[in-house]
């Protein structure tokens, strides 16, 4: 993989655009759909015929022109029915579609495909992606969600013919009729490196995107193609497209080997068991609100992790809604994502909500700062006094009879320091964490007088005697 492209992946500066090559052998190709339109029966003056007979040189007709002629005879409803019938049928996604969602720092996937293989490749325990076909839907997408953007339409979700781009006329009028979609695409092209996967050099979709982008200035893009002739190579190079002559599956495997999954652990976990995390964070928020009502000075420690980040998001939302008074709260965290979630509340409070970040070496996979024991305790002492009640909301990789565990040894010291500093500890874990973790590191034994487990399935822990009286 080229060094520059690798650097862009690492920085989150790559936008992937997926073409029909990833649907090969599962749905008709462009040529096969063209042939279907050419051979489909139509009636002219009461007599049955087809476009192949009507057009003298049907073999030279492109899909875009075949669709244009087909719509002329069958009207928009007829063309819409064909697209839905051909591409709306659900089929099982392949390994290559799952690999797309494993690419580093990729949360948005563009595709010009009508089928739903990409979005169907991501599901439980991860949160399914949002699927949008119109630019007007972009503003409603929650921050951090994974998205499949289908500006040319979706056989399953698009309800109107105007959402599809397939005929020659659709392409010619795209920038006028689908202004927001084009602006979104051009913005991303001008700020990111585009990576085309599953396109051929003759693909009108790819040509259209690159041509429109170059109208606003030179862009840098990559396309993975196993075979390319020298003239084609030169043509696309002049348009700013670097061809990577490699099998697509091998290319994706190479990227994933370069960026191991553990380095993007937080990103992966953020999309997993979202409903469970919402339930846990709402329960934890109720505990926090009760403590706020009973204390004149409260320090709140929020540990690193995707579940604790969900709590920070819920807390921020409650502050913005006016449901919590923040004048007596000081939040301490070692997590940049937690800080990001709290930022809207900090701005809204105009300085009344204080947040301190405990610093130290950062573990990239979990995005946690991991100071050693001495440094962590020194930093924590700076905000403690006799009048302050300190609560800690801690995450864990696993809980069993031996105690609370993490698989990351670097995070043991800061978790221990957080627990030691708190008068009461809430352990936020979904039901999947109630397990034995071979090789994990215990960062705390069970302290029944000052610990509460907040989980989504209380019954999962009822047989674990040390914990059965302290579960929410």
N, C-alpha and C positions, 0 to 999 in steps of 0.2 A: 504494500500500500504506500502511495506517495506520502512523503513526510508532511507536506503542507495539508493534505486532506486529513491525515491523522491528527495534526494539531487542531484543525477545525472541529473534528469530532470531540476532542478533549475539551475544547472551549464551548461546546454546544452551539457551534456556528454552521451546522450542516442542515439543509432541508432536503428530505428525500421525496422524490417524485416517482410513483410506481406506475408502470405501464402494463399492457396486456400480456407481455411475456411471462408474467408471474401467474397468469390464469391459463396458460397453454395446456392443452390436453384435458382441461376441465370444462371450459366454455369455448364456444366458437371463436376462432380468430377473426380479425377484420375481414380477411378474404372470404372466410366461410360465412360470415354474416352477410357480406355483399352478395354472395351466391344465393343465399336464402331469399334475400329481397328480390333478386333478379328472377328467381324461379317461382316465387309465390304467385298464385293465380290472381289476376285482376280482370276486370270486365270493361270492355270498350264497346260502346254501342250495342250492349247486350251479348256480345260474344266473349268467351273466355280466352285469355291470352296471358302473356307475362312480359316483364321488362326485357328479358333476354331476346325475345322475338322482336319486340318493338325497336330496341336499340340495335343498330346495325353492327356496332363493334363493342358488344357487351363485355368482352374479355379485357378491354382497355378501360373500363369504367371503374372509378374508385368507389370505396364504400361511401364517401361523402356525397358523391353524385348519385349513386344508386339510391341512397336514402332520400335525396332530394326528389328524384323521379317517383319513388315509391309513395312519398307523401303527397305528391301531385295527384296520384290516382286514388290512394287509400285514405287520404286526409290525415290530420295529426293524430286522431284517435287510433287509426290503423297502425301507424308507425310506433306509437306508444305501447300498444298491445304486444307488438313483436319484441320490443326491447324488454318488457317485463317478463314475457313468456320465456325468452332465451336466457336472460341473465338473473332473473329473480329467484330461480330454483336454488334452494340452499344446498351447498355441498361442503364436505369436510375440508377445512383448511389444511395445507401441507406444512411440513417442517420449515420450508423457506419463508412462509408467512409468519410463523412464530419467531423466526430469527429477526424479522424486521423490527419487532417490538423489543428485541434484546439489544439493538444497536445503541451505543452510548449517547446519552443526552438527546435522544430522539423521542419527542412526545407528540409531534404533529406529523402525520403522513399525508401527503397529497396523492391523489390518484385520479387518472382519467378513466379508470375502469368502471363499468356499470355494476359489476358483480360485487358480492359482499364477503369475499374470502379474507380480506385484510382485517376488517372489523370483527369477523367471527373467530379470528385466531387469538383474540385476547378475551379471557373470561375468568370465572372463579378459579382461585381465590382473588384474582386481580379484578379491578373494576373495569367493566367493558368500556371501550372508548365512546366518546360522543361522535356522532356522524352528522356532518352538516353539508348541505349542498348550496347554501346561499350565504352571501357575505353578511346579510343582516342578522344571521344567527351567531356570528362570531362574538358579539358583545355579551351574549348570555352564557358563554362557556366559563365555568369556574376556573380560577387560576390553578395551574398544575395538572389539570385533567389531560388525559391522552385524547387525541382527536384524529379522526379520518376526515379530511376535507376533500369533497368530491364535487368540484366546481362544474363538472360536465354531467352531473346527475347520478342518481342511484336507482337501480331497478327495483329495490325493495321499498325505499323511503320516498322517493320523488313522486308527487301526485299529479303534476302538471307537465304537459309537453314542453313548456317554456323553460323547465329546469334542465333539459337535456341539450347537449351539444353533440350533434352527429351529422347534420347535413352541411353541404357547402355554404349555404346561407347562414347557418348557425355560426360557423367559424368567421365568416366575413363580418358579422354583426356582433360578435362576442363582446368586444370592448365597449360597444354602445349599449347593448341590452343587459350585460352582466358587469356593470361598471365596478361595483364593490368587489366582486370576485377577482376581476383583473387587477384592481389596485392592490388587493391583498397579495396576489401572486407577484406582482412587480415589486412591491415593497420587500418581500422576502428575498426575491432574486437580487435586489440591490444591496441587501444587508447581510445575506448569507451566501454560502456556497451551495449550489444545487447539485444533487446527485441523482441522476436518472437511472432507474433500474427497470429492466423489462421492456425497454423501448428499442426499436430498430431505427437506423438512421433515416429511413424513409417514412417514419411515422409522422403524420401530419400534426398530431398533438405536440410532439417534441419540437418540430419546426416552428409551430405557431408560438409556443411559449418563448423560445430563444429569440425569434424575430422580434416579438413585442418587447422583450426585455432589452434588446440591444438598441431600441429606439431611445431609451433613456440613458444610455451609456454602456460602456463595456462591462460585461458580467463574466464571472468565472464559474464554470460548471464542469461536472464530470459525468461521464456516461460509461457504464460497464457493458462492454460488448465483446463477445468472444472472438468474432471474426469481423474484420473491417478492411476494405481495399484501400490502397494508398491515396487515390483521389478523394475518397470519402473522408479519410483521416485528415487530409489537408483542408477540406471544405469545412469540417466541424471545428478544426483547430482555429481557423480564421474567425469563426463565430464565438470563440472563447470557450469551447467545449473540449476538455481533455479526455481522450478515449482511454479507458482501462481495458486492455484486451485480455480478459480473464473470464472463466466460467463464473456465472453469477453466484451459485451456491458456494464455490470456493472463495470468492471474494468476501461474502458475508462471514464465512467461517474464519477467514483471516482477520477481519475486523474484530470479531468477538474474541479471538485469541489475543489480539493486541490489547484489548480492553476487557480484562476478566470481569465477570459479573459482580464479584465481591466489591469492586471499586465503585459500583453504582448501587450498592445495597440499599441506601435510603430511597433512591428513585424507584426501585423495584417494590420495596415494602409500602411505599406511599400509596400505591394503587391496589394493595391487597387488603381484603376484608374491611372495606371502607364502612359498610353498615355497622359492623361490630365496633370499629373504632369510634364511630359517631355515638353509639350507645354508651360506650365506656366514657368518652369525654363529657357527655351530658351528665352522667352520674357523678363524675369527678367534679364537674362545675357546680353541682348542687352542694357537694361537700364544701367546696371553696366558698360559695356564697354564704353558707351558714357560718363558717369561720370568720368571714369578713364582718358579718353582723354582730359577732360576739367579741371582736378584738379592736382596740384602738390603734394598734400598730402591728402590721402583719408582713412577714417576709415569706415569699412563695418561691420555692425552688422548683424549676421545671427541667427535668433531665432531658438528654438528647434521645431521639427516637421518633418514629412515625406516629405512634399512638400519643405520645406526649405533645407532639406538634399539632395533633388533632385537638387536644385540650387547649393549646394556645390559640388555635383558630376559633374555638367555641368561646373562649374568654374574650377575645378581641371583638367577636360579634356581639356579645352581651354588653360590653362597654359601649360600643357604637350605638346600641339600641337603648342605652340609658338604664340598663338593668343592674349595673354594678357601680358603686361609688369607688373611685380609685385613689382617693386622697390619702388613704392609710395603707396602701399596698406598695411593696417593693419586690419586684420579680428578679430572680437570679437564675441564669441558665448558662449552659455550656454549648448551646446549640444555635448556629446561625439560622436554620429553618424555623426554630421557635421564635427567634428574634424577628424574622421576616413576617411571621403570622401576627405578631404583636404590634408591628409598626403602625398599622392603621389606628389602633387603639391609642398608642402613644401620641400620635399626631392629634387625634381627636381630643385627648385629655389636656392638650396644651402644656405639657410638662408635669402634670400632676401624677401621672403614672410613671414611676421610676423603674428602669430596667438596667441590670448590671450583667455583663457577659463575663464569665470566668474564662480566662485565656489559657493558652498552652498549645502544645503541638496538636495539629488537626489530623484526625483520621478521616481520610477522604471518603471512604465507603459509607460511613454513618454521618459524616459531616460534623462530628463531635470534637470539641476541644478536649484534650486529655492531659491536663497537668499532672505532675507527680503528686504524691500525698502531701508533702510539705508545702508545695506551692498552692495546692487546692485549699488546704486548711488556712493558710495565711490570707488568701484572698477572701475566704468566707468570713473570717473574723472581722474584716473591715466594716461589715454592715450589721453585725450582731450587737445587741445590748440587752440589758435585763428586762426592758419593757416590751421587747419584740417577741411575738409568737411566730415560730418558724414551721411551716409545712413544706414537705417535700413530695413531689409527684415524680415517681421513678419508673422507668421502663425496665424490662428484663427479657432476656432471650428465652428463659425457661424457669419454671418453678417446680420443685419436687421436694421430697422429705428432707433433702440436705440443705435446702434454702433457696435463695434467689441467685440466678446464674446469668452470666453473659458469656458469649463465645469469644469476646474481644478482651484480651488481658490488659490492653492499654487503658480500658475504661474502668477497670476495677477501682483504682485509686480515687477517681473523682466520684464514683457512685458511693464508695465508702464514706468519703468526706461529706457528701450531701446528706447521707443518712445520719451520720454523727451530729450534724448541725441542726437537725430537725427535732422538734418536739413530737411531731406525728408524721408518719410516712404512709403515703398512698401508693401502692404498687399497681400500675396500670398495665394489664395484660389481657389479650383476648384468649379464648378457650384453647387455641392451638399451642399456646405457650406452656400449658400445664402438661409437662412431659419431662422425661429424663433426657438430659443433654449429655451425651458421652463426650468427654473432653472439655466440657464447659468449665468456667471459672466461677466459683462461689464468691459473691461480693458481700453477702450478708446472710447470717442465719435468720430464722424466724423469731421476731421479737413481738410476742402476742400483745403486749401492753401498749405498743406504740406503732403498730402496723395494721393497715387495712388493705385488702386486695379488692380492686375494682375491676370487674370482668363482665363479659356479656352472657356467660352461661354459668350461673352459680352452681348448678348441679354437677358440673364437671369436677368441682373441687370438694364436694361434700364428703367424699370418702377419704380425703386427705386430712386426717385428724388434727394436725398442728394448725390448720388454717380454718377449720369449719366454723369458728365463731367470729370470724373477722372478714366477711365477704360482703361486698355490695353488688 
